Amino acid sequence: MLVFLVLLCAACLVGVLVGWAWKPKWVASVDNGRINLSAARSSHSTMVLSPAKDFGSTQEEASVALTGRNHFCSLSQPKQENSVVTEEDLKHLIHLVDRKDGGPPWKHVMDRSTPSMSYQACQRDTETGPPQFCSRTVYEDATPELLRDFFWDDEFRLKWDDMMIHAATVEESPTTGAMIVHWIRKFPFFCSDRENIIGRRIWKLGQSYYCVTKGVPCPSVPRHEKARRVDVYYSSWAIQAVASREGNGQLTACEVILFHHEDMGIPSEVVKFGARHGMWRAVKNMERGLRAYQKARASGAPPSQPALMAQVYTKLGPDYLKSSETAQDSPKAEGPSSPEKPPQDLNIPKLLIFAGAVALAFSLERGLLTKAVPLWAARRLGNIGRRL
């Protein structure tokens, strides 16, 4: 035990020293270890919408005021639909759902349920890029249309998602429903907040909705001074009605298959550790938001502008899937492996790697280092002591 504690402390010390010496440019925006996002936080409950405008349909300038900032986001350049979210993105999502994307196999990491929801999650690593996650969630007593609107409704997201501190629509197409949105998300105290410019669009094939959201370039929206922009972002899902687990044969439940990855500038091991230990809490919080949204809509609350945009989608015929399969015959990726029980014994090398990575992440915010590292170490050692 003594040897383990010595090695653990050494790993933390190495992480601190490396983090102290290596300081990326975005850390320079930190003032005495505190991040000032008062401008973004002032827009916590405000969604500022641009005039509805088709991408590439006119040369008119569309401007949207980003609340709490001293400038306007001017979209003076024409936006072509094929430059935001295209049918190639739809085909990629279909291949992911069908396990025909040619990527590495998925590893099962979680299987949880509540009386009103079941959840399964998988994860895989690629040769380049951040860890990728896939999940299948089945919500009882919910419709695909409700889930479609819920995921798109940024105004309501500000009420239930405690990570979201700013959301605004940059541009939208009233003909295809494609949108560009601007997000700022709150991250833990040892990291800068994250900024996203996201392009998104919905297709309907048969009775299923395919919703694609991904990071897109938008030079007309300057990078936020305090939040770090996440350029690599992908979060897309397929929604369809499925039979309830009550066994009555009725399609009263809704299945959501999600694929997500993003480069947040955090070590991969920390991302995977955080996902394993925080994913289920986030999923339960999302369901609470969904049920609140369900009650609000049932009570007659009018849908927000983003929710109305979710009802503008591209409908494709049943032959589309056949033509897509003919156009690209990708090798089928292996499905997720069977659930594996976590090892009961302590895995010292993994703990040492994680300790160094977390210490490195903490050390990027120097003003918080003296408080954060002792607190984290005390909690981890306390948990280890209880298991021993």
N, C-alpha and C positions, 0 to 999 in steps of 0.2 A: 504493500500500500504506500509506503514511504517513497519507494522508487517511482511509483506512478505519479504521486503528487509532485515530485521533483521534475519529472519529465513534462508534466502538464504546465507547471510554472515556467519552465524553460521555453516551451512552445509559445506561451503567451508573451514572454519577454521578446522572443524573436519577432513575433508579429508586430509588437509595439515598435521595436526598433526599425523594422522595415517600413512600417506605415509612417513613422516619424520622418524618415529620410525621403520617402516617395510621396510627393504631394501633387495630385493632378490639378489642372487649371481650374476645374469647377469648384475646388475647395476654397479658392481665393475669395469667393463670394460670401464665405462664412464670417460673421463679425463676432469675435470673442466667443466662438463656440455656439452662437445662437443664430438661427435663420430667421430673417425678417420677411415674412410673406404677408404683411398687412394688406398690401394691395390686392393680392389674390383672395385672401380670406374675406375681404369686404364684399366680394361677389358670391358669397356662399349660397345665397338663396336667389340669385339673379341670373336669368338666362337671357342673353341679348341675341336676338335673331336678326339675320340679314334678310333683306327682301327675297322672296322666293324667286329663283332664277335658274334657268336651265344651263347646265354646263355646256359652254361652247355655242349657245344659241344667240348670243349677242355680244357686242363689244362694249356694252355699257359697263361702267364701273359700279361694283357693288361693295359697299363699305359696311363693316360691322364694328360697333364700338365695343371694345373689350373692357368691361366694367372694372374700375379700379386701376386702369392704366392710362397714361397720358398721351395715347396716340390711337390712331385708327388703323385697323387691318384693311388695307386697300387691295381688293382683288380686281385690279384693272386689266390683268391679262386674261384672255379667254381660256376657259377650262374645258378641255375635251374630255368626254366621258371615258374614253379609253385610257386616260392618264390617271384616273382615280382608282376605281374598282371595276374590273372587267370580267368577261366570261371566262378568261383564263383562271382568274381567282376562284370562280365558281367550280370549274372543272377540278382544280386542285383540292378544294374542300370535298367534293364528291369522292375523289380518289382517297382522301384521308378517311372518310366515313366507311368506304368499302375496303379499306386496308390494301389499297392498290397504289400507294404513293411511292413504293420502292424504298422506303426508309427502313431503319433498323427496327427490330421487334420492340414491342411495348412490355414493360414490366409492371405487374400489378402491385400497387402500393397501399390501397385502401378500399374497404368495403363497409359502409355504415348505413344505418337506416333509422327512420323515425316512423311513427304511425302514419304520417302523411307524405313521406318521401323516402326514396332509396338512392344511394349514391355509391358509385364505384369510380376509382381513379387509377390511372396508369401514368408511367413516366418513362422517357427514353432520352439517351444522350446521342448527339450527332458529332461527327468529326469536327465540324465548325459550328459555331453559334451556341446560344444558351440552351439549357435543358428544356425539353418539350413535355407538355402535360396534356393528357386526354382524360375526359371524365364523361360518365353517363349518369344522368340524374333523371329520375322519374317522379313527377309531382302528381299526387292523387288529386282528383277534383279540380282539374285545370285544363284549359284549352290551348291549342297552339297559338291562336290569335292573342290570348292574354299574355303568354310568355313572349311572343314577338314584340308586342307593344311595351311590355315591362322592361325588356333588355334595351330597347331604344330610348326609353323615356328618361333623358338626362335630368329633367326638372325634378322628377320623383326620386331619382337616384341620389340627389343631394340630400334627401330626407332620410334614407336608410343606409347609404354607404358612408361609413365614418371615415373612409380614406379620401373621398371626393370633396374638394374644397372649392373647385371652380369648374364650370362647364358652360360652353358657349358654342353656338352654331356659327361656323365661318361661312359656309355656302351650302346650298341645297338645290336639288333638281325636282321640280314639281311633276316631271314626266317619268323619270325613272326611280325617284325616291333616293338617289344617291346623295350622300352628305359628306361634308368635311366638318369635323368638330374639334374643339380645343378643350383639353382637360388639364387640370393640375390636381395631382393626388398627393395626399399627405403620407409621408413615410415616417418610420420610427425616428426617435430623437437623435440617433447617431448618424442619420443619413439626410441629405438634402431631399426636398420634395421633388417629385417627378412631373414633367410636362409632356403631354402627348398631343400630336396633331394626327387625327385618325380619319381615314376615309372608310365609308361603310355603305353597304347596299344589300338589298334583299331580293332573292328570287323565290318563286314558288314552282315546284315540280310535283304534279299530282296533288297530294294532300300534305306535302312536306314543305317547310320553309327552310331555305339555306341563307344564312345571314353571315356576311363576310365583313369583318372589320380589321384594318391593318394600318400601320404607320405609313404616312405619305409625306412627301416634301411639300412645304408651303412657304416659299421665301417671303411672301407678303405678311406672314406672322413672325415677327422677330423673336428670337429665343429669349425666354424669360431670364431676368438677371439673377434671380435667386434659386429657381428650380432648374434641375438638369433635364434636358429634353431626351426622351427615349425614342431614338430613331428606328430601332428594330423592335417592332411590336406586331403581333399577330394573335387575334382572338376571334374565332369563328365557330359557328355552331349550326347544327341541323335540328329542326324541331318537328315533331309529328305526334299525332294522337296514338296511344297504345291502350291495350286492355288493362283495366284496373286489377290490382292484385287481390281484390276481393273475390275474384273468380266468377263474376257474373257475366263475363263476355262482352261487357259494354266498354266502348272506347272513351272512358271518362278520365283517363290519366294522360299525362303528356310527357314525352321523352325528349330530353335535351342532350345531344352529344356535342361536347365542347372540345376544341383544340386550341391550346394557348401556349405562347412563348413570348418572351421579351427580354431584351438586354438592358437590365437596370443598372449596369455598372457595379454589380455585386458579385463576389466569387460564387461559382456554380455550386460548391458544396454548401455554402450558406443558404443559397436559394432553395436547394433541395431539402435541406434540414428545416427551413422555415415553412416550406410547403407541407412537409409531412406532419409538422406539429401545429400548423395554423390553418390548414386547408379546411378541416371539418368545421371549425368555428366560423370561418368565412361562409361556408355553404349554408350553415344553419342561419346565419345572419341574413343571407340572401333570401332564404325561404320566408323569414319573418317579413322582409320587405315585400316579397311577392304576395303574401296573404294580406298585408295592409293595402297593397295596390288593388288586389282583388275586391276587397271590401269597399274601397273608395270608388272603383268603377261600378260596382253593383249598386251603390247608393246614388248613382247618377252624376258623379263628378265628371266634368267634361275632360276629354283627353287633351294633353298638352300638345304644343306644336311638334316636338320630336315624336310623340306617339302617333300623331296624324301622319307624319312622314313615314312611319313604319307600315302604314296601310297603303303606301304607294310602292309597289314592287313590280318586278318583271315576271310575268307568267309564261312558262315554257310548256310545250306539249310533251306528251309521253314518249315521243320518238327522240327527244333530246338526249336522254341517257344512252340510248342505243348508238346514236351517232358519236357521242362522246367516247364510248368504249371502243368504237371502231377506229377513231382518230388516234387514240393513244392506248396501247395495250401494255400497261406497266406491270412489272412483276409484283405479285401480291406480297405485301409485308406480313410477317408473322403476327398473329394476334397476341394479346397480352397473356403472359404466363400465368399459371395458377397462383393463388395467393400463397405467400410465403410468410411463415411466422418469424417475427424478429428474433434474433439470437438473444438468449437469456444472459449469456456471459458478457462481460464488458469487453468492448472492442477498443483496446487502447490506441492503436494506430489511428483509427478513424476519429476518436475523440481528440487526439493530438492535432490532427490536420484541421479539424473544425475549430479547435481552440485558437490555433494560429490565424485562421481565416477571419474569425470573429474579432480577434484582437486587432488584426489589420484593418478591418472595416471600422472599428471603433476609433482607431488611431487617426483615421482620416479627418475626424472632427476633433482637433486637439483640445479645444476648450472643455469638452465633455469627457476626455480620456480619464482623468483622475477619479471621476465618480462612476463612470460606466463600467470600467474593467473590474474594480473590486465588487460592485454589485452583481455583475454577471458571474464572476468566479465564485462568490459566496453562494449563489443559488445553485450553480452546477455542482459544487463540492457538497452542498447540503443534500442534494438529490442522490449523489453517489453514496454518501454516508448512510442514508436511509436504506438504500438497496443492500449495502453490505451488512 
